[in-house]
């Protein structure tokens, strides 16, 4: 189906109202939304991560403004096609940073494929986590040569997709498997992460798509881009914050940085920041920060999804309707 481009109603300018919010902790947000016909800084709405084998619950987001993330192997499920057909946006999971080849597109990226030879591990054989080792994504690496082909294949095979959810892509590592303080290639890590972001931005712009990153881009932690002393990645349409309840003093200003999406021809500086929390209190603090377009409570992100906590606002995200 044809994709429609972003129309400029993202973070801090979401159109419409959140009419229903469950849970007393969000009563004040619901009241404000229900009594105002204009966007406010707290007009965040729900999104969901649907990584499991039966993502039928994603259909609840099949309307303009709905946002869901499909997993490594379930992205062709009819539920995601229904979300797109209803005007919602489907992002497909991709992790180019660890060498876990599970899923068609990760297999294409990591193993020999039509996109090129097998990729290598980062010199030093750094264990990232239980799922794999750090890939060699340095500038000039095989992975950097293959990534565009994989992205273009995803676009060609998934006309219902609105873009990518790119896991672990940040200017520094928080993997538990090795000591970042003593990691010898910090500059190469940052340069490789920027190069991946540049390729993602190029492909996304070509097709009118978006991508958000689950990785840190902040001063003193690898730095933002292009200004390392400022939070945010200007090439990404937004960032993802995963289970950082009680840390809004950091992650509020982090998401509100104007550097996010500044070099996106699709969202044009209106970032799509997304947070999932463990608790209702955490959900409330991220909603009330005014810095997140999407917030939901989803303690376990590996499996099924989570229901919306209110009505969705029309955002103009691809392939959503125009405002």
C-alpha positions as a printed Julia matrix, in Angstrom:
323×3 Matrix{Float64}:
   0.0     0.0    0.0
   1.26    3.55  -0.57
   2.96    5.18   2.37
   1.97    8.68   3.43
   4.51   11.08   4.79
   4.8    12.69   8.19
   2.67   15.81   8.53
   4.27   17.46  11.52
   2.2    16.53  14.57
   4.72   14.69  16.71
   6.22   15.21  20.15
   4.64   18.17  21.92
   2.23   18.78  19.0
   0.1    15.63  18.95
  -3.31   16.45  17.49
  -6.56   15.29  19.11
  -7.27   14.16  22.64
  -6.69   11.15  24.84
 -10.28   10.45  25.82
  -9.84    7.37  27.98
  -6.98    6.67  30.35
  -7.15    3.73  32.73
  -5.73    3.93  36.22
  -6.15    6.6   38.87
  -2.51    7.6   38.53
  -3.32    9.12  35.12
  -6.59   10.79  36.09
  -5.19   14.3   35.85
  -3.78   13.62  32.38
  -7.12   12.23  31.22
  -8.97   15.23  32.6
  -6.69   17.71  30.86
  -6.99   15.84  27.56
 -10.76   15.5   27.79
 -11.31   19.19  28.44
  -8.96   20.6   25.82
  -9.37   20.67  22.06
  -5.8    21.8   21.43
  -2.55   19.86  21.77
  -0.75   20.08  25.1
   2.72   19.07  26.23
   1.25   15.99  27.94
  -0.51   14.56  24.9
   1.43   11.32  24.89
  -0.34    8.17  23.78
   0.12    4.41  23.92
   2.31    2.19  21.73
   3.24   -1.45  22.11
   6.06   -3.92  21.51
   4.76   -7.17  20.02
   7.65   -9.64  19.81
   5.72  -12.84  20.44
   4.48  -15.49  18.04
   0.83  -14.47  18.43
   0.69  -10.67  18.11
  -3.07  -10.48  17.57
  -3.34   -7.79  20.25
  -1.57   -5.39  17.93
  -4.87   -4.9   16.07
  -5.95   -2.6   18.92
  -3.56   -0.06  17.37
  -5.08   -0.3   13.88
  -6.03    3.36  13.58
  -4.32    6.67  12.8
  -1.76    7.39  15.47
  -1.36    3.76  16.52
   2.24    2.56  16.8
   3.48   -1.02  17.24
   6.86   -2.73  17.01
   7.07   -6.15  15.34
   9.74   -8.67  16.28
  12.5   -10.57  14.5
  10.24  -13.22  13.0
   6.57  -12.19  13.29
   6.56   -9.02  11.16
   4.48  -10.65   8.4
   1.63  -11.51  10.77
  -1.76  -10.34   9.54
  -2.19   -8.27  12.71
   0.59   -5.91  11.61
  -0.87   -5.62   8.13
  -4.2    -4.75   9.75
  -2.52   -2.04  11.84
  -1.05   -0.48   8.7
  -4.3    -0.79   6.76
  -6.1     0.98   9.61
  -3.71    3.93   9.48
  -1.34    2.85  12.23
   2.43    2.52  12.0
   4.45   -0.7   12.17
   8.14   -0.58  13.02
  10.19   -3.76  12.5
  12.87   -4.76  14.99
  16.49   -4.79  13.86
  19.68   -5.16  15.92
  22.9    -4.69  13.92
  25.07   -4.46  17.05
  25.1    -8.06  18.28
  25.74  -11.17  16.19
  22.47  -12.97  16.88
  21.36  -14.27  13.44
  17.84  -15.29  14.49
  15.19  -14.06  12.05
  15.37  -13.62   8.28
  16.91  -10.15   8.19
  19.41  -10.79  10.97
  20.45  -13.97   9.18
  20.95  -11.94   5.99
  23.01   -9.38   7.87
  25.19  -11.73   9.95
  25.61  -14.78   7.7
  26.59  -15.05   4.0
  23.64  -13.87   1.91
  22.71  -12.04  -1.26
  23.77   -8.89   0.61
  27.38  -10.04   1.08
  29.74  -12.33   3.01
  29.48  -13.17   6.69
  30.15  -10.34   9.08
  32.79  -10.5   11.78
  32.87   -9.87  15.49
  34.48   -6.73  16.84
  38.2    -7.41  17.45
  38.62   -8.76  20.94
  35.58  -11.03  20.78
  33.5    -8.95  23.19
  30.52  -10.76  24.69
  27.59   -8.35  24.68
  24.89  -10.3   26.49
  23.28  -13.75  26.57
  22.21  -13.32  22.93
  25.56  -12.72  21.31
  28.81  -10.85  20.8
  29.51   -7.34  19.58
  29.54   -7.2   15.79
  32.29   -5.42  13.9
  30.32   -2.4   12.75
  33.34   -0.16  12.36
  33.38    2.16   9.37
  34.5     0.11   6.35
  33.42   -3.22   7.84
  31.47   -5.91   6.01
  28.43   -5.12   8.16
  28.51   -1.48   7.1
  28.65   -2.63   3.47
  25.69   -5.01   3.92
  23.27   -2.93   5.97
  21.74   -0.93   3.11
  20.92   -4.11   1.18
  19.2    -5.59   4.24
  17.2    -2.41   4.85
  16.1    -2.22   1.22
  15.09   -5.89   1.32
  12.95   -5.23   4.37
  11.21   -2.35   2.62
  10.6    -4.4   -0.53
   9.19   -7.37   1.38
   7.06   -5.45   3.89
   4.88   -2.81   2.23
   3.02   -2.46   5.51
   6.07   -1.25   7.43
   6.52    2.36   8.55
  10.17    1.99   9.53
  12.56    0.38  12.0
  13.04   -0.06  15.71
  16.83   -0.31  15.93
  17.96   -2.0   19.11
  21.28   -1.27  20.87
  22.24    1.54  18.45
  23.88    4.21  20.58
  27.12    6.14  20.69
  28.34    3.93  23.55
  27.61    0.48  24.9
  25.7    -0.44  28.02
  26.1    -4.18  27.44
  26.89   -6.09  30.63
  29.34   -8.35  28.82
  32.32   -6.02  28.79
  33.76   -3.02  30.58
  33.1     0.17  28.62
  35.47    2.18  30.8
  38.34    0.03  29.55
  37.05   -0.55  26.03
  39.9     0.5   23.71
  37.89    1.54  20.64
  35.41    4.13  21.94
  35.93    6.5   19.01
  35.51    3.71  16.45
  32.35    2.57  18.24
  30.84    6.06  18.0
  31.9     6.48  14.36
  30.38    3.12  13.44
  27.12    3.95  15.2
  26.93    7.25  13.32
  27.62    5.5   10.0
  24.79    3.01  10.65
  22.5     5.91  11.52
  23.44    7.67   8.29
  22.53    4.62   6.21
  19.26    4.17   8.07
  18.43    7.85   7.53
  19.23    7.63   3.82
  16.99    4.6    3.26
  14.23    5.98   5.49
  14.2     9.31   3.68
  14.12    7.6    0.3
  10.95    5.72   1.22
   9.29    8.2    3.58
   9.9     6.0    6.63
  11.15    6.55  10.18
  13.41    4.83  12.68
  13.89    5.06  16.42
  16.91    3.85  18.35
  17.15    1.94  21.61
  20.57    3.19  22.56
  22.05    6.16  24.43
  23.07    9.39  22.72
  23.95   11.74  25.53
  26.85   13.92  26.72
  29.5    12.08  28.74
  28.03    8.76  27.56
  29.38    8.62  24.02
  27.88   11.96  23.05
  24.96   13.02  20.91
  25.12   13.62  17.18
  26.26   15.85  15.56
  26.91   17.84  18.71
  28.44   15.43  21.25
  27.77   17.84  24.11
  24.04   17.73  23.42
  21.64   14.81  23.81
  19.96   13.18  20.83
  20.79   11.71  17.45
  19.77   14.11  14.69
  19.62   11.25  12.18
  17.1     9.21  14.18
  13.42   10.13  14.37
  13.45    9.42  18.07
  14.81    7.39  20.93
  13.48    4.59  23.1
  13.69    4.42  26.9
  13.29    0.95  28.36
  12.3     0.48  32.02
  13.87    3.53  33.61
  11.12    4.31  36.09
  12.05    7.07  38.52
  14.73    8.5   36.2
  12.69   11.21  34.5
  15.06   13.93  35.74
  17.56   12.54  33.22
  15.31   11.05  30.54
  12.92   14.01  30.37
  15.52   16.56  29.17
  17.19   13.78  27.19
  14.09   13.24  25.06
  13.23   16.94  24.87
  16.56   17.76  23.21
  16.01   19.55  19.89
  18.83   17.52  18.35
  16.55   14.48  17.91
  15.31   14.12  14.29
  16.88   17.41  13.24
  18.29   15.79  10.07
  15.2    13.73   9.22
  13.42   14.85   6.08
  10.38   12.86   7.27
   9.76   14.13  10.81
  11.78   17.34  10.45
  12.83   17.71  14.06
   9.6    16.54  15.69
  10.88   13.51  17.54
   9.03   10.24  18.1
  10.34    9.39  21.55
   8.89    6.23  23.12
   9.18    4.93  26.69
   8.02    1.7   28.31
   7.86    1.41  32.08
   7.48   -1.26  34.74
   4.97    0.62  36.87
   1.91    2.86  36.55
   3.79    5.57  38.41
   6.58    5.35  35.87
   4.08    5.6   33.03
   2.59    8.75  34.6
   5.94   10.52  35.0
   6.9     9.93  31.37
   3.49   11.05  30.12
   3.57   14.18  32.25
   7.1    15.11  31.16
   5.77   16.3   27.79
   8.84   14.84  26.08
   7.43   11.55  24.81
   5.05   10.94  21.92
   4.46    7.34  23.05
   4.44    5.81  26.53
   3.15    2.5   27.86
   3.57    0.18  30.79
   5.05   -3.08  29.53
   7.11   -4.89  32.17
   8.0    -7.8   29.85
   8.91   -6.7   26.32
  10.12  -10.01  24.91
   6.77  -11.66  24.36
   3.23  -10.46  23.76
   2.25   -6.82  23.52
   0.25   -4.49  25.69
  -3.14   -2.84  25.2
  -3.56    0.91  24.66
  -4.47    2.86  27.79
  -6.45    5.45  25.85
  -7.57    6.64  22.46
  -4.89    7.54  19.92
  -4.23   10.91  18.37
  -3.57   11.37  14.67
   0.17   11.92  14.31
   0.8    11.72  10.57
   3.38    8.97  11.02
   3.78    6.83   7.87
   1.58    5.27   6.65
  -0.97    7.16   8.72
  -3.49    9.62   7.38
  -2.67   13.24   6.76
  -3.99   15.85   9.2
